[in-house]
Amino acid sequence: MSNRFNLFDTESFYDKHASDYEKKRASKGMLFNDYIEAPAVFEEIRSFKRAPRKVLDIGCGVGYYSRNLSYASDEVVALDISSKMIEIARKNCKDNIDDAQFKKISFAHSSFESYHAPSEKYFELVLATFMLSYFDNLDVFFGKVKNVIADNGKLITSMLHPFRLFSTKEEDGYRMHSSYFKSGYYESDFLNKDDTLRLKKWTLSDIANVASKNGFLIENLIEPQPILDIPDMLKEEAKFYYNYPSVLIITLRRK
Ligand SMILES: C[S@@+](CC[C@H](N)C(=O)[O-])C[C@H]1O[C@@H](n2cnc3c(N)ncnc32)[C@H](O)[C@@H]1O
C-alpha cells in the first residue's frame, strides 16, 4: 500500500527509510547528490578565503558533509531530525575518519526549528544541502539561520532546481506542468516508490526575497552539471542533466 508523508512526518519517513538511503548512497552513489551537487559545494567551500572553523550541517543525513568538513574545521555539528539518520551519520564518520577528526563532530538529534546553538551567532558556515524544500516557511528557516550564524558567516543551501520542480522530465527536455508562480508542493519518491514525501516548491524570487528580508546577501548561484567522472551505471541517467538543470545551490552571507 502506498503512503504519503508530508512535512510533519519527515522524522518518521527518514526513520523508516534511513537504511535504504544509506545503501543508495553507499553503493553507486546518487547522481544528484554525489556527482552533481557535492562536487560543486566542495569547490565553493574551497574558494573561501579561509576554512570555516565552526560548521553546522543542518539535515546531515548520512554525515557526508560533516565527515569531509571535519578535516579543515575545528568543530562540526551534525544535526538531523531523524534518530536513525544520526545513528548512520555517526557510524559513517567513525568508520571513515581518524579519531582526532571524529572528536571534532558532535551529533544532534533535533529538528533545526527547535535546535539550540551553543550561543548566538556561533557558526561561520551553515550548510543546509538539499534542505530548502523541507521547510514550509522560509521566513522561519532564514530567521533561525540568522540567529545561529556569525556576522559575515556563510550559508550554503540547495534544493532540486525550481525549473525541474515545476516541470516533468520528458525525452526531449522539460515540460512545464504547473504554474511556476503558484507555490505548492511536489511528491518525491526518490527513496521509495510506495512511500512518497510531500515537499515544498519555491521559486527563485521566494528564496531571494525572504533571504534578503532576513539580512542575507546572495553571493553565488550555482547550477551545476554532472561531473565527467561518474560510474558507468549512472552515465546514461546523467546525459540529460548536461542540458537541463537539476540542482540549485545558493551561497549567502549574513550582513
Ligand atoms: C534530502 S536529505 C539531505 C541530506 C544531506 N543534507 C545531504 O545533502 O546529503 C534530508 C535530511 O534532512 C533531515 N531533515 C528534514 N527536515 C529536517 C528538519 N526540519 N530539521 C533537521 N533535519 C531535517 C532528514 O531527516 C534527512 O536526513
The ligand as an SDF file (V2000), in Angstrom:
LIG
                    3D

 27 29  0  0  0  0  0  0  0  0999 V2000
   17.4580   15.0020    1.3890 C   0  0  0  0  0  0  0  0  0  0  0  0
   18.2590   14.6090    2.9100 S   0  0  0  0  0  0  0  0  0  0  0  0
   19.6810   15.6410    2.7810 C   0  0  0  0  0  0  0  0  0  0  0  0
   20.8770   15.0700    3.4780 C   0  0  0  0  0  0  0  0  0  0  0  0
   22.1790   15.8680    3.3720 C   0  0  0  0  0  0  0  0  0  0  0  0
   21.9930   17.2670    3.7060 N   0  0  0  0  0  0  0  0  0  0  0  0
   22.8130   15.7270    2.0270 C   0  0  0  0  0  0  0  0  0  0  0  0
   22.8250   16.6930    1.2620 O   0  0  0  0  0  0  0  0  0  0  0  0
   23.3280   14.6460    1.7350 O   0  0  0  0  0  0  0  0  0  0  0  0
   17.2820   15.4360    4.0870 C   0  0  0  0  0  0  0  0  0  0  0  0
   17.7370   15.1900    5.5520 C   0  0  0  0  0  0  0  0  0  0  0  0
   17.2280   16.2490    6.3580 O   0  0  0  0  0  0  0  0  0  0  0  0
   16.6300   15.7470    7.5340 C   0  0  0  0  0  0  0  0  0  0  0  0
   15.5950   16.7380    7.9090 N   0  0  0  0  0  0  0  0  0  0  0  0
   14.4460   17.0110    7.2600 C   0  0  0  0  0  0  0  0  0  0  0  0
   13.7960   18.0300    7.8420 N   0  0  0  0  0  0  0  0  0  0  0  0
   14.5710   18.4270    8.8920 C   0  0  0  0  0  0  0  0  0  0  0  0
   14.4470   19.4600    9.8780 C   0  0  0  0  0  0  0  0  0  0  0  0
   13.3850   20.2600    9.9000 N   0  0  0  0  0  0  0  0  0  0  0  0
   15.4330   19.6010   10.7940 N   0  0  0  0  0  0  0  0  0  0  0  0
   16.5190   18.7700   10.7900 C   0  0  0  0  0  0  0  0  0  0  0  0
   16.6800   17.7650    9.8750 N   0  0  0  0  0  0  0  0  0  0  0  0
   15.7260   17.6180    8.9440 C   0  0  0  0  0  0  0  0  0  0  0  0
   16.1210   14.3670    7.1320 C   0  0  0  0  0  0  0  0  0  0  0  0
   15.9700   13.5210    8.2340 O   0  0  0  0  0  0  0  0  0  0  0  0
   17.2170   13.9160    6.1540 C   0  0  0  0  0  0  0  0  0  0  0  0
   18.2570   13.2310    6.8000 O   0  0  0  0  0  0  0  0  0  0  0  0
  1  2  1  0
  2  3  1  0
  2 10  1  0
  3  4  1  0
  4  5  1  0
  5  6  1  0
  5  7  1  0
  7  8  2  0
  7  9  1  0
 10 11  1  0
 11 12  1  0
 11 26  1  0
 12 13  1  0
 13 14  1  0
 13 24  1  0
 14 15  1  0
 14 23  1  0
 15 16  2  0
 16 17  1  0
 17 18  1  0
 17 23  2  0
 18 19  1  0
 18 20  2  0
 20 21  1  0
 21 22  2  0
 22 23  1  0
 24 25  1  0
 24 26  1  0
 26 27  1  0
M  CHG  2   2   1   9  -1
M  END
$$$$
